[in-house]
Amino acid sequence: MSLVTSEHSGRVVVVTGAAGGIGGRYVEALTAAGALVVAADVAALTDAGTELAGKATAAGPGRAVFVAADITSDEDWTAVVDTARREFGRIDALVNNAAIYQGLGGKRHLTELTNDEWDRVLTVNVRGTWQAIKAVTPLMREGGGGRIVNISSTVARMGAPGFAHYVASKAAVDGLTRAAARELGPDAITVNAVAPGLVSDEASRTLNTDDYIATAAKGRALGREMAPDDLVGAVLWLAGPTSGFVTGQTVVVDGGGVFT
């Protein structure tokens, strides 16, 4: 049995943005590592989320259940936490993955963005991340502590053009990570972030040309495109017990494109 599998066996992990894409990969990896996963995503993706949870459970050895939830709804967060308590009795970790990215629609100059577009992205990506932390903290406290892993992005360091609202939202996630780490440390809750580089998945290919993705790959020390699986190790480690003395950090995972 691998270290990752043994350390996650029986741990209860909430994953947002979990119905597909990279979030779905986290669900699959966690259940394969023996975790008990509450997978949350918007109601429109209930069929996909339910199917993913079923397949992950069948593959085992862990188990996954799906809950339809908007991360900006306190009522929906009550349902997520109640599901975790009812099904598994506690929450050991949160992977704060949900965000507007593919839904940005394309690259646009910051002067062309509307107030509504700006508010929509910041509401989901920042306020939703905060609401998630706020929602799971009481049950983590009851259990004696926990792990929170926020998903940031290297664009917060690079200032990638065309996505000013998204870049600002991920920079805010980094700041929120540090603030939450300070405030939740006394509760034995660690809060860290993982900042992926440009992942060569459906979402990124919707927003970027193949040439842009290839150029990003060439600029990395490891010189290749990034896959969703490249994120799994860092996320599972930060969500697990062996990262217990690491908090307030943003771990860049991008093959050496950005050094911090």
C-alpha positions as CSV (number, residue, x, y, z in Angstrom):
1,M,0.0,0.0,0.0
2,S,1.4,3.4,-1.0
3,L,1.9,6.2,1.5
4,V,-0.8,8.3,-0.2
5,T,-3.3,5.4,0.0
6,S,-2.6,4.6,3.6
7,E,-2.8,8.2,4.8
8,H,-6.1,8.9,3.1
9,S,-7.9,5.7,4.0
10,G,-11.1,6.5,5.8
11,R,-10.5,10.3,5.7
12,V,-13.6,12.4,4.8
13,V,-12.9,15.0,2.1
14,V,-15.2,17.6,0.5
15,V,-14.4,18.5,-3.1
16,T,-16.1,21.4,-4.9
17,G,-16.4,21.8,-8.6
18,A,-16.3,18.0,-8.6
19,A,-18.6,16.9,-11.4
20,G,-15.9,16.7,-14.1
21,G,-12.6,18.0,-15.3
22,I,-9.8,18.5,-12.8
23,G,-12.3,18.4,-9.9
24,G,-13.5,15.0,-11.1
25,R,-9.9,13.8,-11.2
26,Y,-9.5,14.8,-7.5
27,V,-12.6,12.8,-6.6
28,E,-11.2,9.7,-8.5
29,A,-7.8,10.0,-6.9
30,L,-9.1,10.5,-3.4
31,T,-11.5,7.5,-3.6
32,A,-8.7,5.4,-5.1
33,A,-6.6,6.4,-2.1
34,G,-9.4,5.2,0.2
35,A,-11.0,8.5,1.1
36,L,-14.7,9.1,1.7
37,V,-15.6,12.0,-0.6
38,V,-18.5,14.5,-0.6
39,A,-18.4,15.7,-4.2
40,A,-20.2,19.0,-4.7
41,D,-21.1,20.9,-7.9
42,V,-23.9,22.9,-9.4
43,A,-27.4,21.4,-9.9
44,A,-27.0,21.5,-13.7
45,L,-24.3,18.9,-13.4
46,T,-26.1,16.5,-11.1
47,D,-26.2,13.7,-13.6
48,A,-22.5,14.0,-14.4
49,G,-21.6,14.3,-10.7
50,T,-23.8,11.4,-9.7
51,E,-22.3,9.2,-12.4
52,L,-18.8,10.2,-11.4
53,A,-19.4,9.4,-7.8
54,G,-20.9,6.1,-8.7
55,K,-17.9,5.1,-10.8
56,A,-15.4,6.3,-8.2
57,T,-17.2,4.3,-5.5
58,A,-17.3,1.2,-7.7
59,A,-13.6,1.5,-8.4
60,G,-12.9,1.9,-4.7
61,P,-11.6,1.3,-2.1
62,G,-13.1,4.6,-1.0
63,R,-16.6,6.0,-1.5
64,A,-18.0,9.1,-3.0
65,V,-21.4,10.8,-2.8
66,F,-22.6,13.7,-4.9
67,V,-24.4,16.8,-3.6
68,A,-25.8,19.5,-5.8
69,A,-24.6,22.8,-4.4
70,D,-23.9,26.4,-5.5
71,I,-20.8,27.4,-3.5
72,T,-22.2,31.0,-3.1
73,S,-25.3,29.7,-1.3
74,D,-25.1,29.3,2.4
75,E,-28.2,27.1,2.2
76,D,-26.5,24.8,-0.2
77,W,-23.4,24.7,2.1
78,T,-25.6,23.6,5.0
79,A,-26.7,20.7,2.8
80,V,-23.1,19.7,1.9
81,V,-22.0,19.8,5.6
82,D,-25.2,17.9,6.7
83,T,-24.4,15.2,4.1
84,A,-20.9,14.8,5.3
85,R,-22.1,14.5,8.9
86,R,-24.9,12.1,8.0
87,E,-22.9,9.9,5.7
88,F,-19.4,10.0,7.3
89,G,-19.7,11.7,10.6
90,R,-17.1,14.4,10.1
91,I,-15.0,16.5,7.6
92,D,-11.2,16.0,7.6
93,A,-10.4,18.1,4.5
94,L,-11.8,20.5,2.0
95,V,-10.5,20.9,-1.6
96,N,-11.8,24.3,-2.7
97,N,-11.7,23.7,-6.4
98,A,-14.9,25.3,-7.8
99,A,-14.4,28.5,-9.8
100,I,-15.4,30.2,-13.0
101,Y,-12.7,29.5,-15.6
102,Q,-14.0,27.9,-18.8
103,G,-17.1,30.0,-18.3
104,L,-15.1,33.2,-18.8
105,G,-15.8,32.8,-22.5
106,G,-12.6,34.1,-23.9
107,K,-9.8,36.7,-23.5
108,R,-10.8,40.3,-23.3
109,H,-9.0,43.5,-22.4
110,L,-9.8,44.7,-18.9
111,T,-11.4,47.9,-20.3
112,E,-14.0,45.7,-22.1
113,L,-15.2,43.8,-19.0
114,T,-18.5,44.8,-17.6
115,N,-19.3,45.3,-13.9
116,D,-21.6,42.3,-14.0
117,E,-18.8,40.1,-15.4
118,W,-16.3,41.3,-12.8
119,D,-18.8,40.8,-10.0
120,R,-19.8,37.3,-11.2
121,V,-16.2,36.0,-11.3
122,L,-15.2,37.6,-7.9
123,T,-18.4,36.3,-6.3
124,V,-17.8,32.7,-7.2
125,N,-14.0,32.5,-7.1
126,V,-13.4,34.5,-4.0
127,R,-16.6,34.8,-2.0
128,G,-17.5,31.2,-2.7
129,T,-14.1,30.0,-1.5
130,W,-14.6,32.0,1.7
131,Q,-18.1,30.6,2.2
132,A,-16.7,27.1,1.8
133,I,-14.1,27.6,4.5
134,K,-16.7,29.2,6.8
135,A,-19.1,26.3,6.2
136,V,-16.7,23.4,7.0
137,T,-14.9,25.0,9.9
138,P,-17.3,24.1,12.7
139,L,-17.4,20.4,11.8
140,M,-13.6,20.4,11.4
141,R,-13.3,22.0,14.9
142,E,-15.5,19.2,16.3
143,G,-13.2,16.7,14.9
144,G,-10.1,18.3,16.3
145,G,-8.7,20.0,13.2
146,G,-8.5,19.6,9.4
147,R,-7.0,20.5,6.1
148,I,-8.2,23.2,3.6
149,V,-6.7,23.3,0.1
150,N,-7.7,26.2,-2.0
151,I,-7.0,26.1,-5.8
152,S,-5.3,29.3,-7.0
153,S,-3.4,29.8,-10.2
154,T,0.0,30.9,-11.5
155,V,-1.8,33.7,-13.4
156,A,-1.9,35.6,-10.0
157,R,1.9,35.8,-10.3
158,M,2.2,36.2,-14.1
159,G,-0.6,38.8,-14.6
160,A,-1.8,36.9,-17.7
161,P,-3.5,39.3,-20.1
162,G,-7.1,38.8,-21.2
163,F,-8.5,37.6,-17.8
164,A,-8.1,40.5,-15.4
165,H,-11.1,39.5,-13.3
166,Y,-9.9,35.9,-13.1
167,V,-6.3,37.0,-12.3
168,A,-7.6,39.3,-9.5
169,S,-9.8,36.5,-8.1
170,K,-6.9,34.1,-7.8
171,A,-4.6,36.7,-6.2
172,A,-7.4,37.2,-3.7
173,V,-7.5,33.4,-3.0
174,D,-3.8,33.5,-2.2
175,G,-4.5,36.3,0.3
176,L,-7.5,34.6,1.8
177,T,-5.4,31.5,2.2
178,R,-2.9,33.3,4.3
179,A,-5.5,35.1,6.4
180,A,-7.4,31.9,7.0
181,A,-4.3,30.1,8.0
182,R,-3.6,32.6,10.7
183,E,-7.1,32.6,12.0
184,L,-7.7,28.8,11.9
185,G,-4.3,27.7,13.1
186,P,-5.4,27.7,16.8
187,D,-8.1,25.2,15.7
188,A,-5.4,22.8,14.2
189,I,-6.8,23.6,10.8
190,T,-4.2,24.2,8.1
191,V,-5.0,26.3,5.0
192,N,-2.9,26.1,1.9
193,A,-3.3,26.7,-1.8
194,V,-2.1,24.9,-4.9
195,A,-1.4,27.2,-7.9
196,P,-1.6,25.2,-11.2
197,G,0.1,26.4,-14.4
198,L,-1.8,26.2,-17.6
199,V,-3.4,22.7,-17.8
200,S,-3.9,21.2,-21.2
201,D,-7.5,20.2,-20.6
202,E,-10.8,21.0,-22.3
203,A,-11.3,24.2,-20.3
204,S,-7.9,25.6,-21.2
205,R,-8.3,24.7,-24.8
206,T,-11.7,26.5,-24.9
207,L,-9.9,29.7,-23.9
208,N,-6.5,29.4,-25.4
209,T,-5.1,28.4,-28.8
210,D,-3.0,25.3,-29.3
211,D,0.0,27.5,-30.0
212,Y,-0.4,29.4,-26.8
213,I,-0.5,26.1,-24.8
214,A,2.5,24.7,-26.7
215,T,4.5,27.9,-26.0
216,A,3.6,27.7,-22.3
217,A,4.9,24.1,-22.3
218,K,8.2,25.0,-23.9
219,G,8.8,27.7,-21.2
220,R,8.7,25.2,-18.4
221,A,11.8,23.6,-16.9
222,L,10.3,20.2,-17.6
223,G,9.3,21.3,-21.1
224,R,6.0,19.5,-21.6
225,E,2.3,20.2,-21.4
226,M,0.6,19.9,-18.0
227,A,-2.1,17.3,-17.3
228,P,-4.7,17.2,-14.5
229,D,-2.9,14.2,-13.0
230,D,0.1,16.5,-12.4
231,L,-1.9,18.3,-9.7
232,V,-3.0,15.2,-7.8
233,G,0.1,14.6,-5.7
234,A,0.3,18.1,-4.3
235,V,-3.5,18.3,-3.5
236,L,-3.6,14.9,-1.8
237,W,-0.5,15.7,0.2
238,L,-1.9,19.0,1.5
239,A,-5.2,17.4,2.2
240,G,-3.6,14.6,4.2
241,P,-2.2,14.2,7.7
242,T,1.5,14.3,6.8
243,S,1.3,18.0,5.8
244,G,0.2,19.0,9.3
245,F,3.0,21.6,9.9
246,V,2.5,23.4,6.6
247,T,0.0,26.2,6.5
248,G,-0.5,29.6,4.8
249,Q,1.5,28.5,1.7
250,T,0.8,28.6,-2.0
251,V,2.4,25.6,-3.7
252,V,3.1,26.2,-7.4
253,V,2.6,23.2,-9.6
254,D,3.5,24.0,-13.2
255,G,6.7,22.1,-14.2
256,G,9.0,25.0,-13.5
257,G,7.4,27.7,-15.5
258,V,7.1,30.0,-12.5
259,F,9.5,30.0,-9.6
260,T,8.6,31.5,-6.2
